[in-house]
Amino acid sequence: MFQLPMSLILKTVRHLIKNSRKMRCDKCSTYKPPRAHHCRVCRRCVLRMDHHCLWINNCVGYWNYKAFFMLVLYATLGCLYSTVMIIYCASYKDLEYSGSGGLKVFYVMSGLMMASLSIMLGTLLGWHVYLIIHNMTTIEYYEGIRASWLARKSGQSYRHPYNLSFYKNIISVLGPNMPKWLWPTAVSHLKDGLIFPTPRDNS
């Protein structure tokens, strides 16, 4: 009967132990799937973690990223609408001859506040649109900066491993049903969050 050399068996066992350690979180000692990260605030590993959000007092990850994106989208649209309405009302009323200085201050302050919110939320929305079309999280973006720097240093090029294509990246977050893209709870396309396709899977 054929037997493997003891050195090969020991090498294989050491390799399996080393890989099992890589697949476990150092902080909570649980299985850590690809794209999962440990949140210091929640004290647990979060699937496809993007960031810990103070607005919702929770982590933004695999299961609620679409809802978070819709929150930012609708908040931006609401602020833009409010800004337009304030400007329209301010221009519609003849503030010069109304004799109400308080009303003029109200319109100016409200307009400045809503315009500022629109710019901030619009910037956040644009950032997450960029992340979605590249199939990245905020954490992966900053990890990618370091990885691309190391790749350039060694004369290689870096490509984000989960960047499939423009359309596939979008449907991986918003779902394949386009009419339901704007529906925050339409998340039936989400699987278990443990395995993510890569361009190599299609080749």
C-alpha positions in Angstrom: 0.0 0.0 0.0 1.3 3.4 -1.0 2.1 5.8 1.9 2.9 9.5 1.9 6.2 10.6 3.4 5.9 11.9 6.9 7.5 15.2 5.9 4.8 15.8 3.3 2.1 15.0 5.8 3.5 17.4 8.4 3.9 20.1 5.7 0.2 19.6 4.7 -1.0 19.8 8.3 1.1 22.9 9.0 -0.4 24.5 5.8 -4.0 23.7 6.9 -3.4 25.1 10.4 -1.9 28.2 8.9 -4.8 28.7 6.6 -7.4 28.0 9.3 -5.8 30.7 11.4 -6.1 33.2 8.5 -9.8 32.3 8.2 -10.4 33.1 11.9 -10.8 36.5 13.4 -8.0 37.4 15.8 -10.4 39.4 18.0 -13.5 37.3 18.3 -12.0 33.9 17.3 -14.8 33.0 14.9 -14.8 32.1 11.2 -14.0 35.1 9.2 -15.3 34.9 5.6 -13.8 36.8 2.7 -14.6 40.6 2.8 -15.7 40.4 6.4 -14.1 42.7 9.0 -14.2 43.0 12.7 -16.1 46.1 14.1 -14.5 47.5 17.2 -17.8 49.2 18.2 -20.1 46.2 17.6 -17.5 43.8 18.8 -18.3 41.2 16.1 -17.3 40.4 12.5 -19.5 42.0 9.8 -20.0 40.4 6.4 -18.8 42.7 3.6 -18.3 45.5 6.1 -18.3 49.0 4.7 -18.1 51.1 7.9 -19.7 51.7 11.3 -22.4 54.3 10.8 -23.2 56.7 13.7 -26.5 57.8 11.9 -28.0 54.4 12.2 -25.9 53.3 15.3 -25.0 50.1 13.5 -22.5 48.6 11.0 -23.2 49.0 7.3 -22.5 45.6 5.7 -23.8 42.9 3.4 -27.3 42.8 4.7 -28.1 46.5 5.0 -25.8 48.2 2.5 -28.6 48.7 0.0 -30.9 50.2 2.7 -28.1 52.6 3.7 -27.5 53.6 0.1 -31.2 54.3 -0.4 -31.2 56.3 2.8 -28.4 58.5 1.5 -30.1 58.8 -1.9 -33.5 59.8 -0.6 -32.0 62.2 2.0 -30.0 63.9 -0.8 -33.1 64.2 -3.0 -35.1 65.5 -0.1 -32.4 68.2 0.7 -32.2 69.2 -2.9 -36.0 69.5 -3.1 -36.1 71.6 0.1 -33.3 73.9 -1.2 -35.2 74.5 -4.5 -38.5 75.2 -2.6 -36.8 77.7 -0.2 -35.2 79.5 -3.1 -38.5 79.5 -5.0 -40.4 80.9 -2.0 -37.8 83.5 -1.3 -37.9 84.8 -4.8 -41.7 84.5 -5.0 -42.3 86.7 -2.0 -41.4 90.4 -2.2 -39.2 90.5 0.8 -38.0 94.0 0.2 -41.4 95.6 0.7 -42.9 93.1 3.2 -41.4 94.9 6.1 -40.4 91.5 7.7 -36.7 91.3 8.4 -37.2 88.1 10.4 -38.7 86.3 7.4 -35.7 87.3 5.3 -33.3 86.0 7.9 -35.3 82.7 8.1 -35.1 82.2 4.3 -31.4 82.9 4.1 -30.5 80.7 7.1 -32.8 77.9 5.8 -31.4 78.1 2.3 -27.8 78.0 3.6 -28.5 75.0 5.8 -30.3 73.0 3.2 -27.6 73.9 0.5 -24.9 72.7 2.9 -26.7 69.5 3.6 -27.3 68.9 -0.1 -23.6 69.3 -0.8 -22.5 67.0 2.0 -25.1 64.3 1.3 -24.5 64.6 -2.5 -20.7 64.0 -1.9 -21.5 61.0 0.3 -23.9 59.7 -2.4 -21.3 60.2 -5.1 -18.8 58.3 -3.1 -21.0 55.3 -2.6 -22.0 55.3 -6.3 -18.3 55.1 -7.1 -18.0 52.2 -4.6 -21.0 50.3 -6.1 -19.8 50.5 -9.7 -16.4 49.2 -8.7 -17.9 46.6 -6.3 -15.9 47.9 -3.3 -16.4 48.7 0.3 -14.9 51.8 1.9 -12.5 49.4 3.8 -11.5 47.7 0.6 -10.9 51.0 -1.2 -8.3 52.0 1.4 -6.8 48.5 1.4 -6.6 48.7 -2.4 -4.6 51.9 -2.2 -1.9 50.1 -0.2 -2.1 47.0 -2.3 -1.7 49.0 -5.5 1.3 50.9 -4.0 2.9 47.6 -3.1 2.2 46.2 -6.6 3.7 49.2 -8.3 6.7 48.9 -6.0 7.3 45.3 -7.3 6.6 46.2 -10.9 3.1 44.7 -11.0 -0.4 46.0 -11.4 -3.3 45.7 -8.9 -6.9 45.0 -9.8 -9.7 44.8 -7.2 -10.5 41.0 -7.1 -14.2 41.4 -6.9 -14.6 44.0 -9.7 -16.7 42.1 -12.2 -18.2 44.6 -14.7 -20.2 47.8 -14.5 -23.6 46.1 -14.7 -22.8 43.1 -12.6 -21.3 45.3 -9.8 -24.6 47.3 -9.7 -26.9 44.3 -9.6 -24.8 42.6 -6.9 -25.9 45.4 -4.5 -29.2 46.7 -5.9 -30.5 43.4 -7.4 -31.2 42.1 -10.9 -34.8 43.6 -11.0 -34.3 47.2 -12.1 -37.8 48.4 -11.0 -36.9 47.3 -7.5 -33.6 49.1 -7.4 -35.1 52.0 -5.5 -37.0 49.7 -3.0 -34.8 49.4 0.1 -36.3 46.1 1.3 -36.0 44.3 -2.1 -33.0 42.1 -1.1 -34.0 38.7 -2.2 -30.9 38.6 -4.5 -28.6 38.4 -1.5 -27.3 34.9 -0.7 -25.4 34.0 2.5 -22.6 36.6 2.2 -19.9 34.0 2.5 -18.8 33.6 -1.1 -18.4 36.3 -3.7 -17.8 35.8 -7.5 -14.6 37.0 -9.0 -13.6 37.6 -12.7 -11.6 34.3 -12.5 -14.8 32.4 -12.0 -16.1 33.4 -15.4 -12.8 32.6 -17.2 
